[in-house]
Each structure stands twice: as C-alpha cells, then as structure tokens.
Amino acid sequence: MVTGNPASETESYTRLTLKPMQKIPEYRNEAIHMIIPNEDRKSIEAEIREIIAIYVQAIDEANTALAAKIWLDSPEVSFVHPRGHEHGWKEIKENFFEGLMGSRFSKRKLTVYDISVKIFGETVSAEFYWDFDAVFTDGTPKQTAGRETQVFARNENSEWVLVHVHYSNMPVTGEREGF
C-alpha cells in the first residue's frame, strides 16, 4: 500500500522507500497481490515451509542427497554462515554439509521457529530463528541459537529451490557488544 503524498519527494511502500524516479510499480505490494492470488500465495508459502522442513532434516542428518533436492545446482547459489561463505552448490555440499555438519558433529538437531515467508513474484524469501543442539565428534555438546534468511527461486522445472542462505548468531544486546 502506498503511504504518504505521491507528490512528495519520496513515496513509502510496505518496507520499501523509493524516490519517484526509482519507482518500479510491479514491486508494489498491491501489484504483487494482483499478480499472485491469495490461494496461490498460500500454496507457495506451504511449498516454502516444506522446503524448510527438508532443509532442517538435511542438516540433522548431514544428508547431502536430501539437500541437493532443495538447492539449485548452480555456481550462482551462495551460503553465508559464521565459519565461511560458500559459492555454488559444490562448495555448499562439500564445505557446509560434509565438512561442517558431517565431519565436525556426530549428532545434530536444528529447530526452527517464527518462520515468515514473503513472496515477491518469482522470488521468495523466508526468515526464521533457530536453535541448534549438536554433539562434536569428540562427545562435547554444542548449543547455539541464531537467525536465518533464505531466498528461493524457481528452477527449470518450475519448482521452488534455495538459491541463497544467510545465517548468523542471535543479536548481541550487551554493553559495548556489536556496534
């Protein structure tokens, strides 16, 4: 929904402020809702939530075959995490799923919550929080919590697949932490 005076210097859209010369009507929230009916939006959201569930299972099992079903097999995909930045499915598979999840931990349990799915035409983003309980291969337990953003696009078969993941630890709130 457009807020503010269209004749003003800037126009504010839902979570997006554009200067008049930068205005791209197809990205307006109303335009997206006109392009994608509510029934389709619900179906897309359900598909994305199912992919997230498969993603969780793939991490819990360190299962690259399962992960491959939900990632676009492309050098263009990326995964940003506290221990690295992977480019392409091959690096994600080898460095994150096999190297980090598979080799460092003997047990893994990822729990996600507060999932929010946003549909932008042919691109979808999902944000959520997570708790990760694991056991290192030497038997030492590890517990972390964080937040994650995932970006989805359609593959050549029109299926939704992951094209980008960015996760980080929970925000710091103590004195002199963060900025």
C-alpha positions in Angstrom: 0.0 0.0 0.0 1.3 3.4 -0.9 1.6 5.8 2.0 2.3 9.5 2.0 1.7 12.0 -0.7 2.7 10.8 -4.2 3.7 14.3 -5.0 6.2 14.3 -2.1 9.9 13.8 -2.5 9.7 10.2 -1.6 7.0 7.6 -1.7 6.9 4.9 1.0 5.8 1.4 0.3 5.5 -1.5 2.6 9.0 -1.9 4.0 10.4 -0.1 0.9 11.0 3.6 0.3 11.7 4.7 -3.3 12.4 8.1 -4.8 9.9 8.9 -7.7 12.5 8.2 -10.4 13.2 4.8 -9.0 9.6 3.8 -8.7 9.0 0.3 -10.1 5.2 -0.3 -9.9 5.5 -4.1 -10.3 7.3 -4.3 -6.9 4.5 -2.5 -5.1 2.7 -4.8 -2.6 -0.7 -4.2 -4.3 0.8 -5.2 -7.7 2.2 -8.4 -6.3 -1.1 -9.3 -4.7 -2.8 -8.7 -8.0 -0.3 -10.9 -9.9 -0.5 -13.7 -7.3 -3.9 -14.5 -5.9 -4.3 -15.4 -2.2 -4.9 -19.1 -3.0 -1.6 -19.3 -4.9 0.2 -17.3 -2.2 -1.0 -19.9 0.4 0.2 -22.7 -1.8 3.6 -21.1 -2.4 4.0 -20.5 1.3 3.2 -24.1 2.1 5.8 -25.2 -0.5 8.4 -23.0 1.0 7.7 -24.3 4.5 8.0 -27.8 3.2 11.4 -27.0 1.7 12.5 -25.5 5.1 11.4 -28.8 6.8 13.6 -30.7 4.3 16.5 -28.3 4.9 16.2 -29.0 8.6 16.2 -32.7 8.0 19.2 -32.5 5.7 21.1 -30.6 8.4 20.0 -33.0 11.2 21.2 -36.0 9.0 24.1 -34.2 7.3 22.4 -35.6 4.2 23.8 -34.1 1.0 21.5 -36.1 -1.2 18.5 -34.7 0.5 20.0 -31.2 0.5 20.6 -31.5 -3.3 16.9 -31.9 -3.8 16.1 -28.4 -2.5 19.2 -26.4 -3.7 19.6 -25.1 -7.2 22.7 -26.9 -8.6 24.4 -23.8 -9.8 27.7 -21.9 -9.3 25.5 -18.9 -8.7 24.0 -20.0 -5.3 25.6 -18.9 -2.1 25.6 -19.7 1.6 26.8 -17.2 4.3 27.5 -18.6 7.7 29.8 -17.7 10.7 32.5 -20.1 9.5 32.5 -19.2 5.9 30.9 -18.0 2.6 30.2 -20.8 0.1 29.7 -20.1 -3.6 28.0 -22.7 -5.7 26.3 -25.9 -4.8 29.6 -27.9 -4.9 31.1 -25.7 -2.1 27.9 -25.7 -0.1 27.8 -29.5 -0.3 31.5 -30.1 0.5 32.2 -27.3 3.0 29.0 -26.9 4.8 27.1 -30.2 4.7 30.0 -32.6 4.5 32.8 -30.6 6.1 31.0 -28.7 8.9 27.8 -30.7 9.6 29.1 -34.1 8.7 32.7 -34.2 9.9 32.5 -32.0 13.0 29.3 -33.3 14.6 28.2 -36.8 15.5 24.7 -35.6 16.3 22.7 -32.5 15.1 19.2 -31.2 15.9 18.1 -28.0 14.2 14.8 -26.5 15.5 13.3 -23.5 13.5 10.6 -21.2 14.7 8.8 -17.9 13.9 9.0 -18.6 10.1 8.0 -15.6 8.0 7.5 -16.1 4.2 7.5 -13.2 1.8 6.5 -13.6 -1.9 7.9 -11.2 -4.5 6.6 -12.6 -7.8 9.1 -15.2 -8.9 11.3 -14.7 -5.8 10.5 -15.7 -2.2 12.3 -15.0 1.0 11.9 -16.8 4.3 13.2 -15.5 7.7 13.3 -17.6 10.9 15.0 -18.1 14.1 16.7 -21.4 15.1 18.2 -23.4 17.9 20.9 -25.9 17.1 21.8 -28.7 19.5 24.7 -30.8 18.5 27.5 -33.1 19.7 31.0 -32.8 18.4 32.7 -36.0 17.2 34.7 -36.0 20.5 31.5 -36.1 22.5 31.4 -32.4 23.6 27.9 -30.9 23.4 27.3 -27.6 21.4 24.3 -25.4 21.6 23.8 -22.3 19.6 20.9 -20.1 18.5 20.6 -17.8 15.6 18.5 -16.3 12.8 18.4 -17.1 9.1 17.2 -15.7 5.8 16.7 -17.9 2.8 16.0 -16.9 -0.8 14.1 -19.1 -3.2 13.6 -19.1 -7.0 12.1 -21.5 -9.5 14.3 -24.0 -11.2 13.9 -25.2 -14.9 11.0 -27.4 -13.7 9.2 -24.5 -12.0 10.0 -26.0 -8.6 11.0 -23.7 -5.7 14.6 -24.2 -4.7 17.1 -22.5 -2.5 19.4 -20.0 -4.1 20.8 -18.2 -1.1 21.1 -18.7 2.7 22.5 -16.2 5.2 22.6 -17.2 8.8 24.1 -15.5 11.9 24.1 -15.8 15.6 21.4 -14.0 17.7 21.9 -10.3 18.0 24.1 -9.1 20.8 22.5 -6.6 23.3 25.1 -6.2 26.0 27.0 -3.0 26.7 29.7 -2.5 24.0 28.7 -5.5 22.0 28.0 -5.2 18.3 28.3 -1.6 17.1 
